[in-house]
Amino acid sequence: MAVSLAERTQQLHDERRLLEKANLDIEEGCQRIHRQEDRVRDLQAGGHDCRQAERLVELLKQTLAEWERHRTLIIERVNFLQQEVDPVPPIH
């Protein structure tokens, strides 16, 4: 069954919204990592055991990497749908 241009256009719109959210999530994830790294430094400076705080930094970085991979998939989908909606690139 063929997908209509209207359906593809809606899918493209939806994927672009997902891309915006992914970008925001990644930005916020980077900020979380920086805040947690600051906490680790504060703990170290105070002579505290910071192993769990360091472990959290690593987990946050792993999560961020997964979010970035997911964003790549969204970008690929957006590009595909854009070609479906408007197969001829605009002339500049």
Buried (B, 14 or more C-beta within 10 A) or exposed (E): EEEEEEEBBBBBEEBBEBBEEBEEBBEEBBEBBEEBBEBBEEBEEEEEEBEEBBEBBEEBBEBBEEBEEBBEEBEEBBEBBBEBBEEEEEEE
